[in-house]
Amino acid sequence: MELEVRHLRALCAIADTGSLHRAARLLGVAQPSLSTQLRRIEQELGGELFTRERTGCRPTPLGRVVLGRARPLVAEMRSLVAEARAAAADDPQLRIGSTASRALAGWLRRLRERRQEPVLQMDVSANALLNLVAEGRLDVAFVHEVEGCPLRIPSGLRLRVLVEREPQFVSLPNDHPAAARSVVRLSDLAEDRWMIDPTVDGEWDAVHRMLRSAGLNPRVLHGDYHTTASLVATGEVITVCQPTRQSGPETVVRRLYGDPLGVRLLLAARTEAELDGVYPDLAEAYRETAQQSPAYREWLERSGMDNPVPALP
């Protein structure tokens, strides 16, 4: 059996939903059919990609490696199809690239109200997205620059700062001893296992530097965003997170004492006109998202900031 895009899409669906049943429903296929397909994929690749547990499916180490390569391929194929359809209809679309952000939904909604349906390409690498803008394969990119790890900005790009310094918070299991406090010291987390996504530009270096400065040398695991979220929920690890992330039934988001880690949020395009066309909607969406996140809203109030985004140009 040769792997096809549909197989990669199935693997991503299983990882995203954490369940064969939910993934089958998302893909519009029968669960037995998806289970058979997964077994064939695993046979082709030579090992188990997911562990089947009573509570659902989790990627194995091999599964995390495969998913790390599969997600960009699936996203690229989605973009290819969307751009081809737009070209066939002579209906050029706005091509947006972005690293992960809860502001995306509000931004896309606002853009749809003003123009054609935007094409979105997600990537954990801000540098990769900036290169795609420089090459003309994306129109704009919304990216995160981790403090102390400058991005490689291609010549000719125009940048606009959305947030000069967004503090990074920590995501904990809700039964963690530090979860009872609104502000957590790094020393309170000395015995925990951390999980970091090493494919995010600068994140591993910055977190390692932060922990070392606090005199900590904890155990650190590597995993993607979805794996990390599931392991935090089960109490296996803790992780740094964006302040806009909301607490859930099994996890809490807390501020780190002294705000030791931050990122700069940037919008990049090839022209100022392209920035002008999308920046106001992104700024409004980010403000809305910040106000919906209790921990971040409290941080803003304590910092004496009405909102984290500068006035619109």
C-alpha positions as CSV (number, residue, x, y, z in Angstrom):
1,M,0.0,0.0,0.0
2,E,1.3,3.4,-0.9
3,L,0.5,6.3,1.5
4,E,-1.8,9.0,0.1
5,V,-3.0,12.3,1.3
6,R,-6.3,10.8,2.6
7,H,-4.3,8.5,4.8
8,L,-2.4,11.4,6.3
9,R,-5.6,13.3,6.8
10,A,-7.0,10.3,8.7
11,L,-4.0,10.2,11.0
12,C,-4.4,14.0,11.7
13,A,-8.1,13.5,12.4
14,I,-7.4,10.7,14.9
15,A,-4.8,12.8,16.7
16,D,-6.9,15.9,16.7
17,T,-10.0,14.2,18.1
18,G,-8.2,11.7,20.3
19,S,-10.7,9.0,19.3
20,L,-11.3,6.6,16.4
21,H,-15.1,7.1,16.8
22,R,-14.9,10.9,16.7
23,A,-12.4,10.9,13.9
24,A,-14.6,8.6,11.8
25,R,-17.5,10.9,12.3
26,L,-15.4,13.9,11.3
27,L,-14.2,12.1,8.2
28,G,-17.6,10.8,7.3
29,V,-16.6,7.1,7.3
30,A,-17.6,4.1,9.4
31,Q,-15.4,3.4,12.5
32,P,-14.5,-0.2,11.4
33,S,-13.4,1.2,8.0
34,L,-11.1,3.8,9.7
35,S,-9.7,1.1,12.1
36,T,-8.8,-1.1,9.2
37,Q,-7.2,1.8,7.4
38,L,-5.2,2.7,10.4
39,R,-3.9,-0.9,10.7
40,R,-2.8,-0.9,7.1
41,I,-1.0,2.4,7.5
42,E,0.8,1.1,10.6
43,Q,1.8,-2.0,8.7
44,E,3.1,0.1,5.9
45,L,5.2,2.3,8.3
46,G,6.3,-0.6,10.4
47,G,5.0,0.3,13.9
48,E,2.1,1.5,16.0
49,L,1.1,5.2,15.5
50,F,-1.4,5.3,18.3
51,T,-1.9,3.6,21.6
52,R,-5.5,2.5,22.1
53,E,-6.8,3.2,25.6
54,R,-10.1,3.2,27.3
55,T,-10.1,7.0,27.2
56,G,-9.1,7.3,23.5
57,C,-6.1,7.3,21.3
58,R,-2.7,8.9,21.9
59,P,0.2,9.2,19.4
60,T,3.1,6.9,20.1
61,P,6.7,8.3,19.7
62,L,6.6,7.1,16.1
63,G,3.1,8.6,15.7
64,R,4.4,12.0,16.8
65,V,7.2,11.9,14.2
66,V,4.7,10.9,11.4
67,L,2.2,13.6,12.5
68,G,4.9,16.2,12.6
69,R,5.5,15.6,8.8
70,A,1.9,14.8,7.9
71,R,0.3,18.0,9.2
72,P,2.2,20.4,6.9
73,L,1.6,18.1,3.9
74,V,-2.1,18.0,4.6
75,A,-2.2,21.8,5.0
76,E,-0.3,22.3,1.8
77,M,-2.6,20.0,-0.2
78,R,-5.6,21.9,1.2
79,S,-4.1,25.2,0.1
80,L,-3.2,23.8,-3.3
81,V,-6.8,22.7,-3.9
82,A,-8.3,26.0,-2.7
83,E,-5.9,28.1,-4.8
84,A,-6.5,25.9,-7.9
85,R,-10.3,26.3,-7.4
86,A,-9.9,30.1,-7.0
87,A,-7.8,30.3,-10.1
88,A,-10.2,28.2,-12.1
89,A,-13.0,30.6,-11.0
90,D,-10.9,33.6,-11.7
91,D,-11.5,34.6,-8.0
92,P,-8.2,35.4,-6.3
93,Q,-8.2,34.7,-2.6
94,L,-6.3,36.3,0.3
95,R,-3.6,33.8,1.3
96,I,-2.9,33.9,5.0
97,G,-0.2,32.1,7.0
98,S,-0.2,31.9,10.7
99,T,1.3,30.3,13.7
100,A,-1.2,29.1,16.4
101,S,-3.4,31.7,17.9
102,R,-6.9,31.8,19.4
103,A,-7.4,35.2,17.6
104,L,-7.5,33.4,14.2
105,A,-11.2,32.5,14.3
106,G,-12.2,36.1,14.9
107,W,-9.8,37.4,12.3
108,L,-11.0,35.1,9.6
109,R,-14.6,35.9,10.5
110,R,-14.0,39.6,10.1
111,L,-12.1,39.1,6.8
112,R,-15.0,37.0,5.4
113,E,-17.3,39.8,6.1
114,R,-15.2,42.2,4.0
115,R,-13.9,40.0,1.2
116,Q,-13.6,36.6,-0.4
117,E,-13.0,33.5,1.7
118,P,-9.3,33.6,2.8
119,V,-7.0,30.6,2.4
120,L,-5.2,29.7,5.6
121,Q,-1.9,27.9,6.0
122,M,-0.8,27.0,9.5
123,D,2.8,26.2,10.4
124,V,4.7,26.0,13.7
125,S,7.6,27.7,12.1
126,A,7.4,31.5,11.8
127,N,10.5,31.6,9.7
128,A,8.9,29.2,7.2
129,L,5.8,31.4,6.9
130,L,7.9,34.5,6.4
131,N,9.8,32.8,3.6
132,L,6.5,31.9,1.9
133,V,5.4,35.5,2.0
134,A,8.8,36.7,0.6
135,E,8.4,34.1,-2.2
136,G,4.9,35.3,-3.0
137,R,3.2,32.1,-2.0
138,L,1.4,33.8,0.9
139,D,0.1,37.4,1.0
140,V,0.4,38.0,4.7
141,A,1.6,36.0,7.8
142,F,0.8,36.4,11.5
143,V,3.7,35.1,13.5
144,H,5.2,34.9,17.0
145,E,8.8,35.9,17.7
146,V,10.0,34.3,20.9
147,E,11.9,36.6,23.1
148,G,15.7,36.2,22.8
149,C,15.4,34.3,19.5
150,P,15.0,36.8,16.6
151,L,13.3,35.6,13.5
152,R,15.1,35.6,10.2
153,I,13.2,38.4,8.3
154,P,13.7,38.1,4.5
155,S,14.6,41.3,2.8
156,G,11.8,43.3,1.3
157,L,9.1,42.3,3.8
158,R,7.1,44.9,5.7
159,L,6.4,44.2,9.4
160,R,3.8,45.6,11.7
161,V,3.8,44.8,15.5
162,L,0.5,43.7,16.9
163,V,1.8,43.2,20.5
164,E,5.3,44.2,21.5
165,R,5.5,41.7,24.4
166,E,2.9,39.0,25.1
167,P,3.7,37.3,28.4
168,Q,3.6,33.5,28.2
169,F,1.7,31.7,30.9
170,V,1.8,28.1,32.1
171,S,-0.8,25.3,31.6
172,L,-1.2,22.9,34.5
173,P,-3.5,20.0,35.4
174,N,-6.3,21.3,37.5
175,D,-5.2,19.1,40.5
176,H,-1.7,20.4,40.5
177,P,-0.8,22.0,43.9
178,A,0.1,25.3,42.2
179,A,-3.3,25.5,40.4
180,A,-4.9,26.9,43.5
181,R,-2.8,30.1,43.0
182,S,-3.4,32.8,40.4
183,V,0.3,33.4,40.0
184,V,2.8,30.5,39.9
185,R,6.5,30.7,40.7
186,L,8.9,28.6,38.6
187,S,10.2,27.1,41.9
188,D,6.7,25.7,42.4
189,L,7.2,23.6,39.3
190,A,10.7,22.3,39.9
191,E,9.6,18.6,40.2
192,D,7.4,18.7,37.1
193,R,8.0,17.3,33.7
194,W,7.8,19.9,31.0
195,M,6.8,19.4,27.4
196,I,8.1,21.6,24.6
197,D,7.5,21.5,20.8
198,P,11.1,21.7,19.4
199,T,9.8,22.6,15.9
200,V,8.5,26.0,17.1
201,D,11.2,28.5,16.2
202,G,13.0,29.6,19.3
203,E,10.7,28.0,21.9
204,W,13.0,25.3,23.2
205,D,16.0,27.7,23.5
206,A,13.8,30.3,25.3
207,V,12.2,27.9,27.7
208,H,15.5,26.2,28.5
209,R,17.1,29.7,29.2
210,M,14.1,30.6,31.4
211,L,14.4,27.4,33.5
212,R,18.2,27.6,33.8
213,S,17.9,31.3,35.0
214,A,15.6,30.0,37.7
215,G,18.1,27.4,38.7
216,L,15.9,24.5,37.4
217,N,16.9,21.5,35.4
218,P,13.6,19.6,35.0
219,R,12.9,16.6,32.8
220,V,11.8,17.9,29.4
221,L,9.8,15.9,26.8
222,H,9.2,16.9,23.2
223,G,5.8,16.8,21.6
224,D,3.4,18.7,19.3
225,Y,0.6,21.0,20.5
226,H,-2.1,18.4,20.5
227,T,0.0,15.8,22.3
228,T,1.1,18.3,24.9
229,A,-2.5,19.4,25.6
230,S,-3.6,15.8,26.1
231,L,-0.7,15.1,28.4
232,V,-1.3,18.2,30.5
233,A,-4.9,17.1,31.0
234,T,-3.8,13.7,32.3
235,G,-1.2,15.2,34.7
236,E,1.8,13.9,32.8
237,V,3.4,17.2,32.0
238,I,3.1,21.0,32.2
239,T,3.9,23.5,29.5
240,V,4.2,27.2,28.6
241,C,1.2,28.5,26.8
242,Q,-0.2,31.7,25.2
243,P,-2.1,33.9,27.7
244,T,-5.2,33.7,25.5
245,R,-5.6,30.0,26.2
246,Q,-8.5,29.3,28.4
247,S,-8.7,26.9,31.3
248,G,-10.7,23.7,30.6
249,P,-12.3,20.9,32.6
250,E,-9.0,19.2,33.3
251,T,-6.5,22.1,32.9
252,V,-5.9,25.6,34.3
253,V,-3.9,28.5,32.8
254,R,-1.8,30.5,35.3
255,R,0.5,33.5,35.1
256,L,4.2,32.9,35.8
257,Y,5.6,35.2,38.5
258,G,7.7,38.0,37.0
259,D,6.6,37.2,33.5
260,P,10.0,35.5,32.6
261,L,9.1,34.7,29.0
262,G,7.4,36.7,26.3
263,V,6.8,36.8,22.6
264,R,6.4,39.6,20.0
265,L,3.4,39.2,17.7
266,L,4.1,40.4,14.1
267,L,2.2,40.7,10.9
268,A,4.3,40.5,7.7
269,A,3.5,41.3,4.1
270,R,5.4,42.5,1.0
271,T,3.7,45.9,1.0
272,E,2.2,48.4,3.4
273,A,-1.1,48.3,1.5
274,E,-1.4,44.6,2.2
275,L,-0.8,45.2,5.9
276,D,-3.3,48.0,6.0
277,G,-5.9,45.7,4.5
278,V,-5.8,43.1,7.2
279,Y,-4.3,44.6,10.3
280,P,-7.4,46.3,11.8
281,D,-9.4,43.1,11.7
282,L,-6.6,41.2,13.3
283,A,-6.2,43.8,16.0
284,E,-9.9,43.7,16.8
285,A,-9.9,39.9,16.9
286,Y,-7.0,39.8,19.3
287,R,-8.5,42.4,21.6
288,E,-11.7,40.3,21.7
289,T,-9.8,37.1,22.4
290,A,-7.7,38.7,25.2
291,Q,-10.9,39.9,27.0
292,Q,-12.4,36.3,26.8
293,S,-9.4,34.8,28.6
294,P,-9.8,35.4,32.4
295,A,-6.1,35.0,33.3
296,Y,-4.9,37.3,30.6
297,R,-7.7,39.8,31.3
298,E,-6.6,39.9,35.0
299,W,-3.0,40.4,33.9
300,L,-4.0,43.3,31.7
301,E,-5.9,44.9,34.5
302,R,-3.1,44.5,37.0
303,S,-0.7,46.0,34.4
304,G,-2.9,49.0,33.9
305,M,-3.5,48.3,30.2
306,D,-6.9,48.8,28.6
307,N,-5.9,46.4,25.9
308,P,-2.7,44.8,24.7
309,V,-2.8,46.1,21.1
310,P,-1.6,49.6,20.2
311,A,-4.1,52.1,18.6
312,L,-4.8,51.3,15.0
313,P,-2.6,53.1,12.5
